[in-house]
Amino acid sequence: MIKVAYNNSKDHQPPSSKAVPGNGKFSGPVEVSFETSEASNIYYTLDGSRPTFESEKIKLSGIREDAETLKVDKTTTINWFAVDAAGNIEKNYNPLSKGNNFNSVTLTIK
């Protein structure tokens, strides 16, 4: 446990993430998942607003299972950021300020 805590204290590398699928046009509903470079929490919005720590968070589907997916059935912009266990925030985004360097994809449903 001490070694894990020590390694965690030395982690200064922010995570990276991407939505799968990304931007695009689709003929019907789409299941969106998130791939991350390391174990991370994903905070997201679906209404075009800036994501914050108060935003919805991707949850695990179950013990030892992948994270839940988002079902998108109408044109939607997903804004999000990832935070790792050490508290590093993707792209050094600051959800408490006015910054806009969060991730964003738009899925257009025809």
ABEGO torsion letter per residue (X at the ends): XAAAAAAAAABABBBBBBBOBBBEBBABBBBBBBBBABBBBBBBBAAGBBBBAABBBBBBAEBGBBBBBBBBABBBBBBBBBBBAAGBBBGGBBAABABAABBBBBBBBX
